[in-house]
Amino acid sequence: MNKHLLVCVSAHGFGHIAQVAPVINTLRDLMPQLRVTVQTMASVAQLRARMHGDFEYRQEGGDIGMVMASALDVQVRETAAAYARIHHDWEQTVAREADALRAIAPDFVLSDVGYLPLAGAQLAGIPNVAMSSLNWADIVAHYCGAISGAQNIIEQMRRAYANADAFLQITPHMPMHDLPNCIAFNPVASVGRNRRAEINKIFALRGDEKLVLVSLGGFDNRLPTEIWPRISGVRWLLPMNWRSLHPDALTLEAANMDFSDLLTSSDALLCKPGYGSFVEAACAALPVLTVARDDWPEAPYLEHWLATHGAMRKITRERMERGEFSDELRDLLTAPRRPAVLPTGNHDVAEWLANRLGD
């Protein structure tokens, strides 16, 4: 009998899709008859850009993540209020989630990394696992732990994660010392093809020009690139909706390529700290210029890993917005490249899931 896997994916940026997609793609190679349903507030276009094969799509929430004012700014009070609404009658909330899961009727639930689907699956008696480099209980505790009533909410979140059949920690990850069910895996990432010759032709680039891909990891906020100074020999690959007027700006959508191919074909990446950006860059041996995000509790673990396995320079937010990073960028562009990281977690996590689904 064909198995049915429900994959619940956080829409907080692109990082969670970047974690799930290569694992599910590999899992479908191991289990070609697997039926996959994806539940997320991310668009179906975002999923199809990374996930291969057919899947059923359910545009539903249940995973707040963090309420953001921008790609870098957490709205703490708004986040605490949103979680308070979900947890106001937690038992009834979980019961409704369990009923919804029974209607979907999956054989297995994989969550990256909402805890409500896990709690609902546990009540419904459906096997369930979490997979991510972080969990929302730790993130919420960092920002909202001192707010009245938050500790009870965080404990309910942690209980859902701890009662899952396993929490698959993908490297680099936060420690998660409070969870007894963690299993560590090597990095997961989609690896693109180097299509630089095609890109040079599309944009009429000279062979000696450097292409820097700029990404804020799925958030719509833009950088004020118009005020950036020109850097000789450097071109910027930017999202179309930024409508940048910088004379050296190029529109990434004009290349009509997968993001992973664009990343692999670039000379450097400018980004905020994020699992997908950092790991995919390391797997492409691509140097990274990143903005300091010292308030985000996952950032130190991501930065330490990337500094160890790749090439990274960090600048302040103010310098990033003003474009004052030419020295750091030159260092990255001229330094010898580190060996590419192999995302062996793609197969290892998929094999683990295949064994569980096979049971």
C-alpha positions as CSV (number, residue, x, y, z in Angstrom):
1,M,0.0,0.0,0.0
2,N,1.3,3.5,-0.9
3,K,2.2,5.6,2.1
4,H,0.9,9.1,2.6
5,L,3.3,11.7,4.0
6,L,2.1,15.0,5.3
7,V,4.9,17.7,5.3
8,C,4.1,20.8,7.3
9,V,6.5,23.7,6.4
10,S,7.0,27.0,8.2
11,A,6.6,30.0,5.9
12,H,9.0,32.1,8.0
13,G,11.4,32.9,5.2
14,F,12.7,30.4,2.6
15,G,15.0,28.5,5.0
16,H,12.4,25.8,6.0
17,I,11.5,25.0,2.4
18,A,15.3,24.9,1.7
19,Q,15.6,22.3,4.4
20,V,12.6,20.2,3.5
21,A,12.8,20.1,-0.3
22,P,16.2,18.2,-0.8
23,V,15.1,15.6,1.8
24,I,11.7,15.0,0.2
25,N,13.3,14.9,-3.3
26,T,15.7,12.2,-2.2
27,L,13.0,10.4,-0.3
28,R,10.9,10.2,-3.4
29,D,13.8,8.6,-5.2
30,L,13.8,5.9,-2.5
31,M,10.0,5.6,-2.4
32,P,8.7,6.5,-5.9
33,Q,5.1,5.6,-5.0
34,L,5.0,7.9,-1.9
35,R,2.1,10.2,-1.8
36,V,3.1,13.7,-0.5
37,T,0.9,16.4,0.9
38,V,2.5,19.8,1.7
39,Q,0.8,22.1,4.2
40,T,2.2,25.6,4.5
41,M,1.4,29.3,4.0
42,A,4.2,29.5,1.5
43,S,3.0,29.7,-2.1
44,V,2.8,26.7,-4.3
45,A,5.2,28.5,-6.7
46,Q,7.8,28.7,-4.0
47,L,7.4,24.9,-3.3
48,R,7.5,23.9,-7.0
49,A,10.7,25.9,-7.5
50,R,12.4,23.4,-5.2
51,M,10.3,20.2,-4.8
52,H,10.3,17.7,-7.6
53,G,7.3,15.6,-8.6
54,D,3.7,15.9,-7.8
55,F,2.4,16.8,-4.4
56,E,-1.0,17.9,-2.9
57,Y,-0.9,21.5,-1.7
58,R,-2.8,22.8,1.3
59,Q,-2.4,26.5,2.0
60,E,-3.0,26.5,5.7
61,G,-1.2,28.0,8.7
62,G,-0.7,26.8,12.2
63,D,2.9,27.9,12.4
64,I,3.4,31.6,13.4
65,G,7.2,31.5,13.5
66,M,8.0,35.0,14.6
67,V,6.1,38.2,13.7
68,M,8.5,40.3,11.7
69,A,8.7,44.0,11.0
70,S,11.4,43.4,8.4
71,A,13.8,40.7,7.4
72,L,15.9,41.5,10.5
73,D,13.4,43.0,13.1
74,V,11.3,40.8,15.4
75,Q,8.1,42.3,16.7
76,V,8.3,40.9,20.2
77,R,5.0,42.0,21.7
78,E,3.0,41.1,18.6
79,T,4.7,37.7,18.6
80,A,3.8,37.1,22.2
81,A,0.2,38.1,21.6
82,A,-0.1,35.8,18.6
83,Y,1.1,32.8,20.6
84,A,-1.2,33.7,23.5
85,R,-4.2,33.5,21.1
86,I,-3.2,30.1,19.9
87,H,-2.6,28.8,23.5
88,H,-5.7,30.4,25.1
89,D,-7.5,27.1,25.0
90,W,-4.6,24.8,24.1
91,E,-6.4,21.5,24.6
92,Q,-9.2,22.5,22.2
93,T,-6.7,23.9,19.7
94,V,-4.8,20.5,19.7
95,A,-8.1,18.6,19.5
96,R,-9.1,20.6,16.4
97,E,-5.7,20.0,14.8
98,A,-6.1,16.2,15.5
99,D,-9.5,16.2,13.8
100,A,-8.0,18.0,10.8
101,L,-5.2,15.5,10.6
102,R,-7.6,12.6,10.8
103,A,-9.4,14.1,7.8
104,I,-6.2,14.4,5.8
105,A,-5.4,10.8,6.9
106,P,-1.6,10.7,6.5
107,D,0.5,7.7,7.6
108,F,3.2,10.0,8.9
109,V,3.6,13.7,9.7
110,L,6.9,15.6,9.1
111,S,7.1,19.1,10.5
112,D,9.7,21.8,9.8
113,V,9.1,23.1,12.3
114,G,5.6,23.9,13.6
115,Y,4.8,22.2,16.9
116,L,0.9,22.3,16.5
117,P,0.9,19.6,13.8
118,L,3.1,17.5,16.0
119,A,0.8,17.9,19.0
120,G,-2.2,17.1,16.8
121,A,-0.6,14.0,15.4
122,Q,0.3,12.8,18.8
123,L,-3.3,13.1,20.0
124,A,-4.6,11.4,16.8
125,G,-2.1,8.6,17.1
126,I,-0.2,9.4,13.9
127,P,3.6,8.9,13.8
128,N,5.3,12.3,13.7
129,V,8.8,13.8,13.6
130,A,10.2,17.3,13.7
131,M,13.1,18.3,11.4
132,S,15.0,21.6,11.5
133,S,18.0,23.5,12.7
134,L,15.9,25.3,15.4
135,N,12.7,25.0,17.2
136,W,10.2,27.8,17.9
137,A,10.2,27.1,21.7
138,D,13.8,28.2,22.0
139,I,13.3,31.2,19.7
140,V,10.2,32.4,21.5
141,A,11.8,31.8,24.9
142,H,14.7,34.1,23.8
143,Y,12.5,37.0,22.8
144,C,9.4,36.6,24.9
145,G,10.4,34.5,27.9
146,A,10.1,37.4,30.3
147,I,6.6,38.3,29.2
148,S,3.8,37.4,31.6
149,G,2.2,34.0,30.7
150,A,4.9,33.1,28.2
151,Q,6.6,30.3,30.2
152,N,3.5,28.2,30.2
153,I,3.1,28.6,26.4
154,I,6.8,27.7,25.9
155,E,6.4,24.6,28.0
156,Q,3.5,23.5,25.9
157,M,5.5,24.1,22.8
158,R,8.5,22.1,24.2
159,R,6.2,19.2,25.2
160,A,5.0,18.9,21.6
161,Y,8.6,18.8,20.3
162,A,9.8,16.4,23.0
163,N,6.9,14.0,22.5
164,A,7.5,13.6,18.8
165,D,9.0,10.3,17.7
166,A,12.2,12.2,17.0
167,F,13.6,15.6,16.4
168,L,15.9,15.4,13.4
169,Q,18.6,18.1,14.0
170,I,20.2,19.1,10.7
171,T,23.7,20.6,11.0
172,P,24.3,23.5,11.7
173,H,21.8,23.6,14.5
174,M,21.0,25.1,17.8
175,P,21.8,22.9,20.8
176,M,18.2,22.0,22.0
177,H,19.4,20.6,25.3
178,D,15.8,20.5,26.6
179,L,14.7,18.0,24.0
180,P,15.5,14.3,24.8
181,N,14.6,13.0,21.3
182,C,17.2,14.7,19.1
183,I,19.0,12.9,16.3
184,A,21.8,14.8,14.6
185,F,22.3,14.7,10.8
186,N,24.8,16.3,8.4
187,P,23.8,19.3,6.4
188,V,20.9,19.2,3.9
189,A,20.9,21.5,0.9
190,S,19.9,21.7,-2.8
191,V,23.0,22.0,-5.0
192,G,22.6,23.9,-8.2
193,R,24.4,23.8,-11.6
194,N,27.0,26.3,-12.6
195,R,25.4,28.1,-15.5
196,R,27.6,31.2,-15.5
197,A,28.3,31.1,-19.3
198,E,24.5,31.3,-19.9
199,I,24.2,34.2,-17.3
200,N,27.0,36.1,-18.9
201,K,25.3,35.8,-22.3
202,I,21.9,36.9,-20.9
203,F,23.3,40.0,-19.2
204,A,26.1,40.7,-21.6
205,L,28.7,40.4,-18.8
206,R,32.4,40.4,-19.4
207,G,34.3,37.4,-18.3
208,D,36.2,39.3,-15.6
209,E,33.1,40.9,-14.0
210,K,32.1,39.6,-10.6
211,L,28.4,38.7,-9.9
212,V,27.1,39.1,-6.3
213,L,23.8,37.6,-5.5
214,V,21.8,39.5,-2.9
215,S,19.1,37.7,-0.9
216,L,17.2,38.4,2.3
217,G,16.0,34.8,2.6
218,G,12.3,35.1,1.5
219,F,11.4,38.4,3.1
220,D,10.0,41.2,1.0
221,N,12.0,44.0,2.5
222,R,14.5,45.6,0.2
223,L,17.9,47.2,0.7
224,P,18.5,50.8,-0.4
225,T,20.8,49.7,-3.2
226,E,20.4,53.1,-5.0
227,I,22.8,54.7,-2.4
228,W,25.4,52.0,-2.7
229,P,28.6,53.2,-4.3
230,R,29.8,51.6,-7.5
231,I,32.5,48.9,-7.1
232,S,34.6,48.4,-10.2
233,G,34.0,45.1,-11.8
234,V,31.1,44.1,-9.5
235,R,27.4,43.5,-10.7
236,W,24.5,42.9,-8.3
237,L,21.9,40.3,-8.9
238,L,18.7,41.6,-7.2
239,P,15.0,40.6,-6.9
240,M,12.8,42.3,-9.5
241,N,10.4,43.7,-6.9
242,W,13.2,45.8,-5.4
243,R,13.1,47.9,-8.5
244,S,16.7,49.0,-7.9
245,L,18.0,52.0,-9.8
246,H,21.7,51.1,-9.1
247,P,23.6,51.3,-12.4
248,D,25.2,47.9,-11.8
249,A,22.0,46.1,-10.8
250,L,20.7,43.1,-12.7
251,T,17.3,41.4,-12.1
252,L,17.6,37.8,-11.0
253,E,14.2,36.8,-12.5
254,A,15.5,37.8,-16.0
255,A,17.8,34.9,-15.9
256,N,14.8,32.5,-15.6
257,M,16.8,30.0,-13.6
258,D,16.4,28.1,-10.3
259,F,17.7,30.1,-7.3
260,S,20.2,27.2,-6.6
261,D,21.6,27.5,-10.1
262,L,21.9,31.3,-9.7
263,L,23.7,30.9,-6.4
264,T,26.1,28.3,-7.7
265,S,26.9,30.5,-10.7
266,S,27.6,33.6,-8.7
267,D,30.9,34.8,-7.2
268,A,29.6,35.8,-3.8
269,L,26.4,36.0,-1.8
270,L,25.2,38.9,0.3
271,C,22.6,37.8,2.8
272,K,21.4,37.7,6.4
273,P,22.2,34.7,8.6
274,G,19.9,31.8,7.6
275,Y,20.2,28.1,7.3
276,G,19.3,27.9,3.6
277,S,21.6,30.8,2.5
278,F,24.6,29.7,4.6
279,V,24.5,26.0,3.8
280,E,23.7,26.3,0.1
281,A,26.6,28.8,-0.2
282,A,29.0,26.4,1.5
283,C,27.8,23.5,-0.7
284,A,28.6,25.7,-3.7
285,A,32.0,26.9,-2.3
286,L,30.6,30.4,-2.5
287,P,31.9,33.1,-0.2
288,V,29.4,35.0,1.9
289,L,29.1,38.6,3.1
290,T,26.5,38.6,5.9
291,V,25.0,41.2,8.1
292,A,25.4,41.0,11.8
293,R,22.2,39.7,13.5
294,D,23.3,39.4,17.1
295,D,19.8,39.2,18.6
296,W,18.8,36.1,16.6
297,P,19.7,33.1,18.8
298,E,20.4,30.8,15.9
299,A,23.0,33.2,14.3
300,P,26.1,32.3,16.4
301,Y,25.7,28.6,15.5
302,L,25.2,29.3,11.8
303,E,28.1,31.8,11.7
304,H,30.5,29.5,13.5
305,W,29.8,26.6,11.2
306,L,30.1,28.8,8.0
307,A,33.4,30.3,9.3
308,T,34.7,26.8,9.8
309,H,33.5,25.3,6.5
310,G,33.4,28.2,4.1
311,A,34.4,31.8,3.7
312,M,32.5,34.5,5.5
313,R,32.8,38.2,6.4
314,K,30.3,40.0,8.7
315,I,29.4,43.7,8.6
316,T,26.9,45.8,10.6
317,R,23.4,46.5,9.4
318,E,24.2,50.2,9.0
319,R,27.2,49.4,6.7
320,M,25.2,47.0,4.7
321,E,22.5,49.5,4.1
322,R,25.0,52.2,3.1
323,G,27.0,49.8,0.9
324,E,30.2,50.3,2.9
325,F,31.7,46.9,2.5
326,S,34.0,47.1,-0.5
327,D,37.1,46.0,1.4
328,E,35.3,42.9,2.9
329,L,33.8,42.0,-0.5
330,R,37.2,42.3,-2.3
331,D,38.8,40.0,0.3
332,L,36.1,37.4,-0.3
333,L,36.3,37.7,-4.1
334,T,40.1,37.4,-4.2
335,A,40.6,34.7,-1.5
336,P,41.1,31.1,-2.6
337,R,37.8,29.2,-2.4
338,R,37.3,26.5,0.3
339,P,36.3,23.0,-0.8
340,A,32.5,22.6,-1.3
341,V,30.6,21.0,1.6
342,L,28.8,17.8,0.7
343,P,25.1,17.8,1.8
344,T,25.1,14.1,2.8
345,G,22.2,14.8,5.2
346,N,19.9,14.8,2.1
347,H,20.3,11.0,1.8
348,D,20.7,10.2,5.5
349,V,17.5,11.9,6.6
350,A,15.6,10.5,3.6
351,E,16.8,7.0,4.4
352,W,15.8,7.4,8.1
353,L,12.3,8.5,7.0
354,A,12.0,5.7,4.4
355,N,12.8,3.2,7.1
356,R,10.1,4.6,9.4
357,L,7.6,4.9,6.6
358,G,8.5,1.3,5.5
359,D,7.6,0.1,9.0
